[in-house]
Amino acid sequence: MHSRKLIEACLDPSLLDERPGTLEPIFLSIKRVSEIMGEGEWRTKELLALGAYEAKKSGRRTLITFESVKRRAASLPAATFAKRKPRKKRQASHLAEA
């Protein structure tokens, strides 16, 4: 499943089911979370240290709970964009009469 689909699935879990009987993951690796959220692995680790994600240890591996990834995705603010100013029409100098 592509990262964009997983991000959308974080906000609407029904999108995650591509096949009948597909289960939601319980844990994700740091690498996978950074791919899903579109952030670098270092940023994911920083957010983990700040408590933005919940994690468990399995041996040497750090596994982030999928629930905490969904919560973080849902808590992000909506993107806003400024309106573009209309371009000024330029008079073509080669078309002007001399």
Backbone atoms as SQL, in Angstrom:
CREATE TABLE atoms (id INTEGER PRIMARY KEY, chain TEXT, resi INTEGER, resn TEXT, atom TEXT, x REAL, y REAL, z REAL);
INSERT INTO atoms VALUES
  (1, 'A', 1, 'MET', 'N', 0.847, -1.172, 0.000),
  (2, 'A', 1, 'MET', 'CA', 0.000, 0.000, 0.000),
  (3, 'A', 1, 'MET', 'C', 0.895, 1.238, 0.000),
  (4, 'A', 2, 'HIS', 'N', 0.538, 2.220, -0.800),
  (5, 'A', 2, 'HIS', 'CA', 1.344, 3.428, -0.913),
  (6, 'A', 2, 'HIS', 'C', 1.167, 4.306, 0.320),
  (7, 'A', 3, 'SER', 'N', 2.179, 5.129, 0.598),
  (8, 'A', 3, 'SER', 'CA', 2.159, 5.997, 1.772),
  (9, 'A', 3, 'SER', 'C', 0.944, 6.911, 1.782),
  (10, 'A', 4, 'ARG', 'N', 0.573, 7.475, 0.636),
  (11, 'A', 4, 'ARG', 'CA', -0.578, 8.391, 0.581),
  (12, 'A', 4, 'ARG', 'C', -1.847, 7.677, 1.030),
  (13, 'A', 5, 'LYS', 'N', -2.013, 6.428, 0.586),
  (14, 'A', 5, 'LYS', 'CA', -3.198, 5.664, 0.982),
  (15, 'A', 5, 'LYS', 'C', -3.186, 5.400, 2.479),
  (16, 'A', 6, 'LEU', 'N', -1.999, 5.156, 3.046),
  (17, 'A', 6, 'LEU', 'CA', -1.919, 4.894, 4.474),
  (18, 'A', 6, 'LEU', 'C', -2.225, 6.142, 5.282),
  (19, 'A', 7, 'ILE', 'N', -1.783, 7.316, 4.807),
  (20, 'A', 7, 'ILE', 'CA', -2.103, 8.559, 5.497),
  (21, 'A', 7, 'ILE', 'C', -3.608, 8.767, 5.483),
  (22, 'A', 8, 'GLU', 'N', -4.237, 8.549, 4.327),
  (23, 'A', 8, 'GLU', 'CA', -5.690, 8.678, 4.236),
  (24, 'A', 8, 'GLU', 'C', -6.375, 7.657, 5.143),
  (25, 'A', 9, 'ALA', 'N', -5.792, 6.469, 5.237),
  (26, 'A', 9, 'ALA', 'CA', -6.362, 5.427, 6.087),
  (27, 'A', 9, 'ALA', 'C', -6.257, 5.798, 7.560),
  (28, 'A', 10, 'CYS', 'N', -5.247, 6.600, 7.905),
  (29, 'A', 10, 'CYS', 'CA', -5.128, 7.060, 9.288),
  (30, 'A', 10, 'CYS', 'C', -6.335, 7.906, 9.662),
  (31, 'A', 11, 'LEU', 'N', -6.814, 8.670, 8.719),
  (32, 'A', 11, 'LEU', 'CA', -7.952, 9.534, 8.982),
  (33, 'A', 11, 'LEU', 'C', -9.276, 8.803, 8.789),
  (34, 'A', 12, 'ASP', 'N', -9.290, 7.816, 7.915),
  (35, 'A', 12, 'ASP', 'CA', -10.501, 7.024, 7.673),
  (36, 'A', 12, 'ASP', 'C', -10.090, 5.559, 7.564),
  (37, 'A', 13, 'PRO', 'N', -10.087, 4.824, 8.691),
  (38, 'A', 13, 'PRO', 'CA', -9.610, 3.440, 8.702),
  (39, 'A', 13, 'PRO', 'C', -10.308, 2.519, 7.714),
  (40, 'A', 14, 'SER', 'N', -11.505, 2.847, 7.263),
  (41, 'A', 14, 'SER', 'CA', -12.192, 1.984, 6.307),
  (42, 'A', 14, 'SER', 'C', -11.445, 1.933, 4.971),
  (43, 'A', 15, 'LEU', 'N', -10.614, 2.936, 4.689),
  (44, 'A', 15, 'LEU', 'CA', -9.847, 2.949, 3.444),
  (45, 'A', 15, 'LEU', 'C', -8.690, 1.948, 3.469),
  (46, 'A', 16, 'LEU', 'N', -8.317, 1.498, 4.669),
  (47, 'A', 16, 'LEU', 'CA', -7.189, 0.582, 4.797),
  (48, 'A', 16, 'LEU', 'C', -7.517, -0.797, 4.242),
  (49, 'A', 17, 'ASP', 'N', -8.761, -1.203, 4.329),
  (50, 'A', 17, 'ASP', 'CA', -9.144, -2.539, 3.905),
  (51, 'A', 17, 'ASP', 'C', -9.212, -2.629, 2.387),
  (52, 'A', 18, 'GLU', 'N', -8.155, -3.188, 1.785),
  (53, 'A', 18, 'GLU', 'CA', -8.140, -3.388, 0.340),
  (54, 'A', 18, 'GLU', 'C', -8.761, -4.729, -0.014),
  (55, 'A', 19, 'ARG', 'N', -8.656, -5.692, 0.906),
  (56, 'A', 19, 'ARG', 'CA', -9.215, -7.020, 0.690),
  (57, 'A', 19, 'ARG', 'C', -10.051, -7.382, 1.903),
  (58, 'A', 20, 'PRO', 'N', -11.044, -8.181, 1.699),
  (59, 'A', 20, 'PRO', 'CA', -11.830, -8.619, 2.857),
  (60, 'A', 20, 'PRO', 'C', -10.937, -9.359, 3.846),
  (61, 'A', 21, 'GLY', 'N', -11.117, -9.079, 5.122),
  (62, 'A', 21, 'GLY', 'CA', -10.328, -9.758, 6.148),
  (63, 'A', 21, 'GLY', 'C', -8.982, -9.117, 6.417),
  (64, 'A', 22, 'THR', 'N', -8.659, -7.991, 5.768),
  (65, 'A', 22, 'THR', 'CA', -7.391, -7.312, 6.008),
  (66, 'A', 22, 'THR', 'C', -7.429, -6.667, 7.382),
  (67, 'A', 23, 'LEU', 'N', -6.383, -6.890, 8.167),
  (68, 'A', 23, 'LEU', 'CA', -6.330, -6.335, 9.511),
  (69, 'A', 23, 'LEU', 'C', -5.444, -5.097, 9.544),
  (70, 'A', 24, 'GLU', 'N', -5.769, -4.190, 10.419),
  (71, 'A', 24, 'GLU', 'CA', -4.965, -3.011, 10.659),
  (72, 'A', 24, 'GLU', 'C', -3.716, -3.442, 11.417),
  (73, 'A', 25, 'PRO', 'N', -2.549, -2.880, 11.089),
  (74, 'A', 25, 'PRO', 'CA', -1.352, -3.269, 11.842),
  (75, 'A', 25, 'PRO', 'C', -1.416, -2.752, 13.275),
  (76, 'A', 26, 'ILE', 'N', -0.752, -3.440, 14.179),
  (77, 'A', 26, 'ILE', 'CA', -0.695, -3.002, 15.570),
  (78, 'A', 26, 'ILE', 'C', 0.506, -2.079, 15.749),
  (79, 'A', 27, 'PHE', 'N', 1.642, -2.470, 15.170),
  (80, 'A', 27, 'PHE', 'CA', 2.877, -1.707, 15.301),
  (81, 'A', 27, 'PHE', 'C', 3.477, -1.424, 13.936),
  (82, 'A', 28, 'LEU', 'N', 4.245, -0.335, 13.883),
  (83, 'A', 28, 'LEU', 'CA', 4.994, 0.028, 12.674),
  (84, 'A', 28, 'LEU', 'C', 6.424, 0.379, 13.082),
  (85, 'A', 29, 'SER', 'N', 7.363, 0.129, 12.182),
  (86, 'A', 29, 'SER', 'CA', 8.749, 0.508, 12.443),
  (87, 'A', 29, 'SER', 'C', 8.898, 2.019, 12.315),
  (88, 'A', 30, 'ILE', 'N', 9.975, 2.552, 12.851),
  (89, 'A', 30, 'ILE', 'CA', 10.258, 3.986, 12.729),
  (90, 'A', 30, 'ILE', 'C', 10.361, 4.364, 11.256),
  (91, 'A', 31, 'LYS', 'N', 11.015, 3.522, 10.479),
  (92, 'A', 31, 'LYS', 'CA', 11.172, 3.795, 9.045),
  (93, 'A', 31, 'LYS', 'C', 9.808, 3.879, 8.359),
  (94, 'A', 32, 'ARG', 'N', 8.918, 2.960, 8.674),
  (95, 'A', 32, 'ARG', 'CA', 7.601, 2.932, 8.033),
  (96, 'A', 32, 'ARG', 'C', 6.760, 4.148, 8.449),
  (97, 'A', 33, 'VAL', 'N', 6.845, 4.530, 9.720),
  (98, 'A', 33, 'VAL', 'CA', 6.101, 5.703, 10.185),
  (99, 'A', 33, 'VAL', 'C', 6.599, 6.949, 9.462),
  (100, 'A', 34, 'SER', 'N', 7.919, 7.076, 9.294),
  (101, 'A', 34, 'SER', 'CA', 8.432, 8.256, 8.594),
  (102, 'A', 34, 'SER', 'C', 7.988, 8.273, 7.139),
  (103, 'A', 35, 'GLU', 'N', 7.879, 7.113, 6.506),
  (104, 'A', 35, 'GLU', 'CA', 7.375, 7.052, 5.127),
  (105, 'A', 35, 'GLU', 'C', 5.898, 7.457, 5.077),
  (106, 'A', 36, 'ILE', 'N', 5.114, 6.936, 6.000),
  (107, 'A', 36, 'ILE', 'CA', 3.679, 7.213, 6.021),
  (108, 'A', 36, 'ILE', 'C', 3.414, 8.694, 6.287),
  (109, 'A', 37, 'MET', 'N', 4.134, 9.260, 7.249),
  (110, 'A', 37, 'MET', 'CA', 3.887, 10.641, 7.656),
  (111, 'A', 37, 'MET', 'C', 4.647, 11.661, 6.812),
  (112, 'A', 38, 'GLY', 'N', 5.521, 11.195, 5.941),
  (113, 'A', 38, 'GLY', 'CA', 6.256, 12.108, 5.072),
  (114, 'A', 38, 'GLY', 'C', 7.283, 12.940, 5.811),
  (115, 'A', 39, 'GLU', 'N', 7.897, 12.358, 6.816),
  (116, 'A', 39, 'GLU', 'CA', 8.937, 13.045, 7.583),
  (117, 'A', 39, 'GLU', 'C', 10.171, 12.157, 7.644),
  (118, 'A', 40, 'GLY', 'N', 11.301, 12.728, 7.946),
  (119, 'A', 40, 'GLY', 'CA', 12.533, 11.952, 8.037),
  (120, 'A', 40, 'GLY', 'C', 12.547, 11.071, 9.284),
  (121, 'A', 41, 'GLU', 'N', 13.421, 10.083, 9.270),
  (122, 'A', 41, 'GLU', 'CA', 13.514, 9.180, 10.419),
  (123, 'A', 41, 'GLU', 'C', 13.955, 9.927, 11.679),
  (124, 'A', 42, 'TRP', 'N', 14.853, 10.901, 11.525),
  (125, 'A', 42, 'TRP', 'CA', 15.301, 11.670, 12.696),
  (126, 'A', 42, 'TRP', 'C', 14.134, 12.450, 13.291),
  (127, 'A', 43, 'ARG', 'N', 13.304, 13.040, 12.440),
  (128, 'A', 43, 'ARG', 'CA', 12.147, 13.793, 12.926),
  (129, 'A', 43, 'ARG', 'C', 11.166, 12.857, 13.633),
  (130, 'A', 44, 'THR', 'N', 10.980, 11.670, 13.095),
  (131, 'A', 44, 'THR', 'CA', 10.108, 10.681, 13.738),
  (132, 'A', 44, 'THR', 'C', 10.654, 10.337, 15.122),
  (133, 'A', 45, 'LYS', 'N', 11.970, 10.167, 15.230),
  (134, 'A', 45, 'LYS', 'CA', 12.591, 9.851, 16.525),
  (135, 'A', 45, 'LYS', 'C', 12.450, 11.015, 17.499),
  (136, 'A', 46, 'GLU', 'N', 12.569, 12.251, 16.993),
  (137, 'A', 46, 'GLU', 'CA', 12.371, 13.426, 17.854),
  (138, 'A', 46, 'GLU', 'C', 10.944, 13.457, 18.397),
  (139, 'A', 47, 'LEU', 'N', 9.982, 13.236, 17.515),
  (140, 'A', 47, 'LEU', 'CA', 8.580, 13.238, 17.929),
  (141, 'A', 47, 'LEU', 'C', 8.288, 12.107, 18.905),
  (142, 'A', 48, 'LEU', 'N', 8.948, 10.992, 18.716),
  (143, 'A', 48, 'LEU', 'CA', 8.808, 9.864, 19.636),
  (144, 'A', 48, 'LEU', 'C', 9.321, 10.264, 21.021),
  (145, 'A', 49, 'ALA', 'N', 10.465, 10.946, 21.065),
  (146, 'A', 49, 'ALA', 'CA', 11.036, 11.402, 22.342),
  (147, 'A', 49, 'ALA', 'C', 10.153, 12.455, 23.003),
  (148, 'A', 50, 'LEU', 'N', 9.446, 13.251, 22.188),
  (149, 'A', 50, 'LEU', 'CA', 8.554, 14.288, 22.718),
  (150, 'A', 50, 'LEU', 'C', 7.190, 13.731, 23.142),
  (151, 'A', 51, 'GLY', 'N', 6.954, 12.464, 22.874),
  (152, 'A', 51, 'GLY', 'CA', 5.703, 11.840, 23.278),
  (153, 'A', 51, 'GLY', 'C', 4.590, 11.915, 22.244),
  (154, 'A', 52, 'ALA', 'N', 4.913, 12.315, 21.029),
  (155, 'A', 52, 'ALA', 'CA', 3.894, 12.399, 19.980),
  (156, 'A', 52, 'ALA', 'C', 3.435, 11.014, 19.531),
  (157, 'A', 53, 'TYR', 'N', 4.295, 10.027, 19.690),
  (158, 'A', 53, 'TYR', 'CA', 3.965, 8.642, 19.346),
  (159, 'A', 53, 'TYR', 'C', 4.170, 7.769, 20.574),
  (160, 'A', 54, 'GLU', 'N', 3.410, 6.688, 20.645),
  (161, 'A', 54, 'GLU', 'CA', 3.611, 5.673, 21.675),
  (162, 'A', 54, 'GLU', 'C', 4.394, 4.531, 21.044),
  (163, 'A', 55, 'ALA', 'N', 5.303, 3.950, 21.800),
  (164, 'A', 55, 'ALA', 'CA', 6.122, 2.865, 21.245),
  (165, 'A', 55, 'ALA', 'C', 6.370, 1.787, 22.284),
  (166, 'A', 56, 'LYS', 'N', 6.729, 0.620, 21.779),
  (167, 'A', 56, 'LYS', 'CA', 7.115, -0.528, 22.596),
  (168, 'A', 56, 'LYS', 'C', 8.441, -1.036, 22.053),
  (169, 'A', 57, 'LYS', 'N', 9.154, -1.765, 22.892),
  (170, 'A', 57, 'LYS', 'CA', 10.405, -2.376, 22.456),
  (171, 'A', 57, 'LYS', 'C', 10.181, -3.867, 22.235),
  (172, 'A', 58, 'SER', 'N', 10.754, -4.371, 21.165),
  (173, 'A', 58, 'SER', 'CA', 10.758, -5.806, 20.892),
  (174, 'A', 58, 'SER', 'C', 12.206, -6.163, 20.601),
  (175, 'A', 59, 'GLY', 'N', 12.900, -6.584, 21.652),
  (176, 'A', 59, 'GLY', 'CA', 14.338, -6.789, 21.501),
  (177, 'A', 59, 'GLY', 'C', 15.000, -5.434, 21.306),
  (178, 'A', 60, 'ARG', 'N', 15.728, -5.276, 20.214),
  (179, 'A', 60, 'ARG', 'CA', 16.388, -4.005, 19.902),
  (180, 'A', 60, 'ARG', 'C', 15.503, -3.074, 19.077),
  (181, 'A', 61, 'ARG', 'N', 14.422, -3.603, 18.548),
  (182, 'A', 61, 'ARG', 'CA', 13.541, -2.808, 17.670),
  (183, 'A', 61, 'ARG', 'C', 12.591, -1.932, 18.474),
  (184, 'A', 62, 'THR', 'N', 12.382, -0.726, 17.973),
  (185, 'A', 62, 'THR', 'CA', 11.371, 0.169, 18.528),
  (186, 'A', 62, 'THR', 'C', 10.177, 0.125, 17.587),
  (187, 'A', 63, 'LEU', 'N', 9.027, -0.231, 18.126),
  (188, 'A', 63, 'LEU', 'CA', 7.816, -0.345, 17.326),
  (189, 'A', 63, 'LEU', 'C', 6.801, 0.689, 17.796),
  (190, 'A', 64, 'ILE', 'N', 6.332, 1.503, 16.867),
  (191, 'A', 64, 'ILE', 'CA', 5.387, 2.574, 17.169),
  (192, 'A', 64, 'ILE', 'C', 3.970, 2.053, 16.945),
  (193, 'A', 65, 'THR', 'N', 3.086, 2.363, 17.882),
  (194, 'A', 65, 'THR', 'CA', 1.711, 1.882, 17.743),
  (195, 'A', 65, 'THR', 'C', 1.012, 2.613, 16.601),
  (196, 'A', 66, 'PHE', 'N', 0.262, 1.865, 15.827),
  (197, 'A', 66, 'PHE', 'CA', -0.474, 2.430, 14.699),
  (198, 'A', 66, 'PHE', 'C', -1.525, 3.418, 15.195),
  (199, 'A', 67, 'GLU', 'N', -2.109, 3.136, 16.352),
  (200, 'A', 67, 'GLU', 'CA', -3.105, 4.039, 16.943),
  (201, 'A', 67, 'GLU', 'C', -2.509, 5.423, 17.184),
  (202, 'A', 68, 'SER', 'N', -1.259, 5.479, 17.681),
  (203, 'A', 68, 'SER', 'CA', -0.646, 6.785, 17.950),
  (204, 'A', 68, 'SER', 'C', -0.314, 7.516, 16.648),
  (205, 'A', 69, 'VAL', 'N', -0.016, 6.764, 15.584),
  (206, 'A', 69, 'VAL', 'CA', 0.232, 7.386, 14.276),
  (207, 'A', 69, 'VAL', 'C', -1.072, 8.003, 13.767),
  (208, 'A', 70, 'LYS', 'N', -2.181, 7.286, 13.917),
  (209, 'A', 70, 'LYS', 'CA', -3.477, 7.812, 13.492),
  (210, 'A', 70, 'LYS', 'C', -3.862, 9.047, 14.293),
  (211, 'A', 71, 'ARG', 'N', -3.598, 9.022, 15.601),
  (212, 'A', 71, 'ARG', 'CA', -3.913, 10.189, 16.439),
  (213, 'A', 71, 'ARG', 'C', -3.101, 11.398, 16.008),
  (214, 'A', 72, 'ARG', 'N', -1.825, 11.201, 15.744),
  (215, 'A', 72, 'ARG', 'CA', -0.971, 12.326, 15.320),
  (216, 'A', 72, 'ARG', 'C', -1.434, 12.868, 13.977),
  (217, 'A', 73, 'ALA', 'N', -1.754, 11.984, 13.039),
  (218, 'A', 73, 'ALA', 'CA', -2.219, 12.426, 11.714),
  (219, 'A', 73, 'ALA', 'C', -3.516, 13.227, 11.854),
  (220, 'A', 74, 'ALA', 'N', -4.415, 12.784, 12.708),
  (221, 'A', 74, 'ALA', 'CA', -5.686, 13.481, 12.896),
  (222, 'A', 74, 'ALA', 'C', -5.502, 14.820, 13.609),
  (223, 'A', 75, 'SER', 'N', -4.435, 14.949, 14.404),
  (224, 'A', 75, 'SER', 'CA', -4.230, 16.182, 15.169),
  (225, 'A', 75, 'SER', 'C', -3.509, 17.274, 14.380),
  (226, 'A', 76, 'LEU', 'N', -2.998, 16.937, 13.214),
  (227, 'A', 76, 'LEU', 'CA', -2.294, 17.945, 12.415),
  (228, 'A', 76, 'LEU', 'C', -3.280, 18.995, 11.929),
  (229, 'A', 77, 'PRO', 'N', -2.838, 20.258, 11.889),
  (230, 'A', 77, 'PRO', 'CA', -3.750, 21.313, 11.435),
  (231, 'A', 77, 'PRO', 'C', -4.007, 21.221, 9.938),
  (232, 'A', 78, 'ALA', 'N', -5.123, 21.772, 9.521),
  (233, 'A', 78, 'ALA', 'CA', -5.448, 21.806, 8.092),
  (234, 'A', 78, 'ALA', 'C', -4.480, 22.755, 7.390),
  (235, 'A', 79, 'ALA', 'N', -4.130, 22.416, 6.177),
  (236, 'A', 79, 'ALA', 'CA', -3.254, 23.277, 5.393),
  (237, 'A', 79, 'ALA', 'C', -4.061, 24.475, 4.889),
  (238, 'A', 80, 'THR', 'N', -3.450, 25.656, 4.957),
  (239, 'A', 80, 'THR', 'CA', -4.092, 26.851, 4.428),
  (240, 'A', 80, 'THR', 'C', -3.147, 27.497, 3.428),
  (241, 'A', 81, 'PHE', 'N', -3.717, 28.123, 2.447),
  (242, 'A', 81, 'PHE', 'CA', -2.925, 28.730, 1.393),
  (243, 'A', 81, 'PHE', 'C', -3.423, 30.148, 1.149),
  (244, 'A', 82, 'ALA', 'N', -2.487, 31.045, 0.927),
  (245, 'A', 82, 'ALA', 'CA', -2.853, 32.426, 0.624),
  (246, 'A', 82, 'ALA', 'C', -3.351, 32.501, -0.810),
  (247, 'A', 83, 'LYS', 'N', -4.288, 33.426, -1.038),
  (248, 'A', 83, 'LYS', 'CA', -4.767, 33.610, -2.398),
  (249, 'A', 83, 'LYS', 'C', -3.664, 34.249, -3.229),
  (250, 'A', 84, 'ARG', 'N', -3.571, 33.807, -4.447),
  (251, 'A', 84, 'ARG', 'CA', -2.587, 34.397, -5.349),
  (252, 'A', 84, 'ARG', 'C', -3.106, 35.741, -5.840),
  (253, 'A', 85, 'LYS', 'N', -2.203, 36.676, -5.913),
  (254, 'A', 85, 'LYS', 'CA', -2.568, 37.978, -6.464),
  (255, 'A', 85, 'LYS', 'C', -2.645, 37.836, -7.973),
  (256, 'A', 86, 'PRO', 'N', -3.620, 38.487, -8.595),
  (257, 'A', 86, 'PRO', 'CA', -3.704, 38.400, -10.057),
  (258, 'A', 86, 'PRO', 'C', -2.484, 39.059, -10.690),
  (259, 'A', 87, 'ARG', 'N', -2.022, 38.444, -11.736),
  (260, 'A', 87, 'ARG', 'CA', -0.863, 39.002, -12.449),
  (261, 'A', 87, 'ARG', 'C', -1.258, 40.263, -13.194),
  (262, 'A', 88, 'LYS', 'N', -0.339, 41.185, -13.234),
  (263, 'A', 88, 'LYS', 'CA', -0.561, 42.387, -14.037),
  (264, 'A', 88, 'LYS', 'C', -0.294, 42.035, -15.482),
  (265, 'A', 89, 'LYS', 'N', -1.151, 42.533, -16.340),
  (266, 'A', 89, 'LYS', 'CA', -0.943, 42.277, -17.763),
  (267, 'A', 89, 'LYS', 'C', 0.206, 43.153, -18.244),
  (268, 'A', 90, 'ARG', 'N', 1.115, 42.508, -18.925),
  (269, 'A', 90, 'ARG', 'CA', 2.234, 43.265, -19.478),
  (270, 'A', 90, 'ARG', 'C', 1.947, 43.552, -20.940),
  (271, 'A', 91, 'GLN', 'N', 2.288, 44.760, -21.320),
  (272, 'A', 91, 'GLN', 'CA', 2.112, 45.113, -22.718),
  (273, 'A', 91, 'GLN', 'C', 3.323, 44.606, -23.470),
  (274, 'A', 92, 'ALA', 'N', 3.055, 43.878, -24.528),
  (275, 'A', 92, 'ALA', 'CA', 4.152, 43.350, -25.338),
  (276, 'A', 92, 'ALA', 'C', 4.792, 44.502, -26.107),
  (277, 'A', 93, 'SER', 'N', 6.066, 44.729, -25.839),
  (278, 'A', 93, 'SER', 'CA', 6.761, 45.867, -26.457),
  (279, 'A', 93, 'SER', 'C', 6.915, 45.691, -27.957),
  (280, 'A', 94, 'HIS', 'N', 7.003, 44.468, -28.413),
  (281, 'A', 94, 'HIS', 'CA', 7.179, 44.252, -29.858),
  (282, 'A', 94, 'HIS', 'C', 5.871, 44.460, -30.641),
  (283, 'A', 95, 'LEU', 'N', 4.750, 44.509, -29.933),
  (284, 'A', 95, 'LEU', 'CA', 3.472, 44.728, -30.590),
  (285, 'A', 95, 'LEU', 'C', 3.053, 46.191, -30.574),
  (286, 'A', 96, 'ALA', 'N', 3.721, 46.986, -29.757),
  (287, 'A', 96, 'ALA', 'CA', 3.363, 48.401, -29.658),
  (288, 'A', 96, 'ALA', 'C', 3.739, 49.123, -30.934),
  (289, 'A', 97, 'GLU', 'N', 2.864, 50.030, -31.332),
  (290, 'A', 97, 'GLU', 'CA', 3.153, 50.798, -32.565),
  (291, 'A', 97, 'GLU', 'C', 4.191, 51.857, -32.253),
  (292, 'A', 98, 'ALA', 'N', 5.066, 52.079, -33.208),
  (293, 'A', 98, 'ALA', 'CA', 6.123, 53.055, -33.022),
  (294, 'A', 98, 'ALA', 'C', 5.752, 54.407, -33.538);
